[in-house]
Amino acid sequence: MRALLEAVASGATSVGAAVETLVDGPLTGYTDLGFARLDAHRGLRTGDPEVVYAAGKTTEQVVTLLAVLAAQPGNRPALATRLTDEMVQAISVAFPTAEVDPVAGCAAVGALPPARGDVVVVSAGTSDERVAAEAAFVARAFGAGVTRICDVGVAGIHRLLGERARLAQADCLVVVAGMEGALPSVVGGLVGTPMVAVPTSVGYGASFGGIAALLAMLNACAPGITVVNIDNGFGAAVFAARVARRTANDTGTAGAP
């Protein structure tokens, strides 16, 4: 887009030719790899990177997708989530400088953007770690500063109360909990910070794979809680990073996206 505008300004491209390019842009803004049509325009539309959801893909497909994404113009890393151990190993070999988190099952190829805003990821217990780690990794890759507060579930609520000041200072919270999913409601009663709650599939039989936590969060007594799907640390992170980045811009602590 920038190159096209500069070409028009310099006279190298006519206005008519530029219009045709712009009209066709949405139709041609992908790369056809045969097994996937990779969206090459997401960064232009949203300011965020296209992300490879690795579940159901082969290791070779994931590596290929990351390589093509990394070659795209822009200032966002190529990101993959829900990686298997085999995929993590292959990415580490193919991209030696990549940021890889085996616990989160995530990888980022390319430099991470400058951190803007403040996302705090709060997890109820160590059993929620994979989802919480995914949320923290993705929020950072999407341009937010990230802090973790771990193992502060309501079964030992004094652990949470000691973190109230930190919760209140954040631009956005990601609160991750399984079992009965009570943590977001408690946090929402302590602070007025924007919050997205993530139910996890952690729990015994009557938790129904996270449905109990999901319903508890949807029915939370504390107002203003946004809820994503079960184990969706990725979706929560994207929401939180956008809130944090916008807050940083509005307060004049960072430049435009």
C-alpha positions in Angstrom: 0.0 0.0 0.0 2.8 2.4 0.9 4.8 1.5 -2.1 1.8 2.0 -4.4 1.0 5.5 -2.9 4.7 6.5 -3.3 4.6 5.4 -6.9 1.6 7.5 -7.6 3.1 10.5 -5.8 6.3 10.2 -7.9 4.4 9.7 -11.2 5.7 6.2 -11.7 2.2 4.8 -11.5 -1.0 6.5 -12.9 -4.0 7.1 -10.7 -6.0 4.8 -12.9 -3.6 2.0 -12.5 -3.5 2.5 -8.7 -7.3 2.4 -8.5 -7.3 -0.9 -10.4 -4.8 -2.3 -8.0 -6.7 -1.1 -5.0 -10.0 -2.5 -6.3 -8.4 -5.9 -6.9 -6.5 -5.8 -3.6 -9.1 -7.7 -1.4 -9.4 -10.4 -4.1 -5.6 -11.0 -4.4 -4.5 -10.5 -0.8 -3.7 -14.1 -0.2 -1.0 -16.7 -1.1 -2.3 -20.0 -2.4 -0.1 -22.8 -1.1 -2.3 -25.6 -2.4 -3.1 -26.9 1.1 -3.9 -23.4 2.4 -4.8 -19.9 1.2 -2.7 -17.7 3.5 -4.2 -14.3 4.3 -1.6 -11.7 3.4 -3.8 -8.6 4.1 -4.7 -9.2 7.8 -1.9 -6.9 9.0 -3.0 -4.1 6.7 -6.7 -4.5 7.8 -6.2 -4.9 11.5 -2.6 -4.1 12.4 -2.2 -7.6 13.8 -0.4 -10.6 12.4 -2.0 -13.6 10.6 -1.7 -16.6 12.9 -1.2 -20.3 12.1 -3.5 -22.5 14.2 -1.4 -25.6 14.2 -4.0 -28.1 15.4 -4.9 -30.6 12.7 -2.0 -29.5 10.5 1.2 -31.4 9.7 4.6 -30.2 11.0 5.7 -29.6 7.4 2.6 -27.4 6.7 3.2 -25.4 9.9 6.8 -24.7 9.0 5.9 -23.7 5.5 3.1 -21.4 6.6 5.5 -19.7 9.1 8.1 -19.2 6.4 5.7 -17.6 4.0 4.2 -15.4 6.7 7.7 -14.3 7.8 8.5 -13.2 4.3 5.4 -10.9 4.2 6.0 -7.1 4.6 5.1 -5.5 7.9 6.4 -5.2 11.4 4.6 -8.1 13.1 6.1 -11.6 13.7 4.7 -14.7 12.1 2.9 -16.5 14.9 1.7 -20.1 15.4 -0.4 -21.6 18.3 -1.4 -25.0 19.5 1.9 -26.6 18.5 2.8 -30.2 19.3 6.2 -31.0 20.7 7.3 -32.2 17.3 6.3 -28.9 15.8 8.2 -27.0 18.5 11.3 -28.9 17.7 11.0 -28.4 13.9 10.4 -24.7 14.3 13.4 -24.3 16.5 15.6 -26.0 13.9 14.1 -24.1 10.9 14.1 -20.7 12.6 16.9 -20.6 15.2 16.1 -17.1 16.3 12.3 -17.7 16.8 10.7 -17.1 20.1 9.4 -20.5 21.2 7.4 -21.5 24.3 6.8 -25.2 24.6 4.4 -24.8 27.6 2.2 -22.3 25.7 2.6 -24.4 22.5 3.4 -21.1 20.6 6.1 -19.7 18.4 6.9 -16.3 16.9 9.2 -15.9 13.9 10.5 -12.4 13.6 11.1 -9.5 16.0 8.4 -8.9 18.6 6.9 -5.4 18.3 7.6 -2.8 21.0 5.5 -3.4 24.1 2.7 -0.8 24.5 0.2 -0.9 27.3 0.0 -3.4 30.2 -1.8 -6.8 30.1 -1.8 -8.8 33.3 -2.5 -12.5 32.9 -3.9 -14.0 36.1 -4.3 -17.8 36.5 -6.1 -19.7 39.2 -3.8 -22.7 39.4 -0.8 -24.4 37.9 -3.2 -26.8 36.0 -4.3 -23.8 34.0 -0.7 -23.0 32.9 -0.9 -24.0 29.3 -3.8 -21.7 28.6 -2.4 -18.9 30.6 1.0 -19.2 28.9 -0.7 -19.1 25.5 -2.5 -15.9 26.5 0.7 -14.3 27.7 2.7 -15.3 24.6 0.1 -14.1 22.2 -0.6 -10.8 24.0 3.1 -10.0 23.8 3.4 -11.0 20.1 0.4 -8.7 19.4 2.3 -5.8 20.9 1.3 -5.5 24.5 3.5 -5.5 27.6 2.7 -8.6 29.7 2.9 -9.6 33.4 2.0 -12.9 34.9 0.3 -13.5 38.3 0.1 -17.3 38.8 -1.7 -19.6 41.3 -4.0 -17.2 43.0 -7.3 -19.2 42.8 -10.1 -18.7 45.2 -9.3 -21.8 47.2 -6.6 -19.6 48.9 -8.1 -16.2 48.3 -5.5 -14.4 50.5 -3.0 -15.1 47.6 -5.2 -12.9 45.3 -5.9 -10.1 47.8 -2.2 -9.4 48.0 -2.1 -8.6 44.3 -5.0 -6.1 44.2 -2.8 -3.0 43.5 -1.2 -4.8 40.5 -4.6 -5.8 39.2 -5.8 -2.2 39.5 -2.9 -0.8 37.6 -3.2 -2.9 34.5 -4.8 -1.7 31.2 -6.5 -5.1 30.8 -6.7 -8.4 32.6 -6.9 -11.9 31.3 -8.2 -14.1 34.1 -7.8 -17.9 33.5 -9.6 -20.5 35.7 -11.0 -24.0 35.6 -13.0 -26.0 38.1 -15.9 -23.8 39.2 -14.5 -20.7 37.4 -15.1 -18.3 40.3 -11.9 -16.3 39.9 -13.1 -13.7 37.4 -16.1 -12.8 39.5 -13.9 -12.3 42.5 -11.4 -10.2 40.6 -14.2 -8.2 39.0 -15.4 -7.3 42.5 -12.0 -6.1 43.6 -11.0 -3.8 40.7 -12.6 -2.0 37.7 -10.0 -3.0 35.2 -11.2 -4.2 31.8 -11.2 -8.0 32.0 -11.6 -11.0 29.7 -12.2 -14.3 31.4 -11.0 -17.6 30.1 -12.6 -20.9 31.3 -10.3 -23.9 31.1 -11.2 -27.6 30.7 -9.5 -28.3 34.1 -11.7 -30.1 36.6 -13.4 -33.3 37.7 -16.3 -35.0 35.9 -19.1 -32.5 36.8 -16.9 -29.7 35.3 -17.9 -31.1 31.9 -14.6 -30.2 30.2 -14.9 -26.5 31.2 -18.6 -26.0 30.6 -19.2 -25.4 34.3 -16.5 -22.7 34.4 -17.8 -21.2 31.2 -21.4 -20.9 32.6 -20.1 -19.5 35.9 -18.2 -16.8 34.1 -21.1 -15.9 31.9 -23.3 -15.6 35.0 -20.7 -13.8 37.1 -22.1 -11.4 39.7 -19.4 -8.8 39.0 -20.4 -6.7 35.9 -18.2 -5.8 32.9 -16.6 -9.2 32.4 -16.0 -10.4 28.9 -15.8 -14.2 28.4 -14.2 -16.2 25.6 -14.6 -19.9 24.8 -13.1 -22.8 26.8 -9.3 -22.9 26.7 -9.2 -19.9 24.3 -6.2 -18.1 25.6 -5.5 -16.9 22.1 -8.7 -15.0 21.7 -8.5 -13.5 25.1 -5.0 -12.3 24.4 -5.9 -10.6 21.2 -8.7 -8.7 22.9 -6.5 -7.7 25.8 -3.6 -6.6 23.6 -5.9 -4.4 21.5 -7.3 -2.8 24.7 -3.8 -2.2 26.1 -2.4 -0.8 22.9 -5.4 1.6 22.5 -5.1 2.7 26.1 -1.4 3.4 25.6 -2.2 5.5 22.5 -5.0 7.4 24.2 -2.8 8.3 27.2 0.0 9.5 25.0 2.5 6.9 26.2 3.2 5.4 22.7 2.9 6.2 19.0 0.2 5.1 16.7 0.1 1.4 15.5 
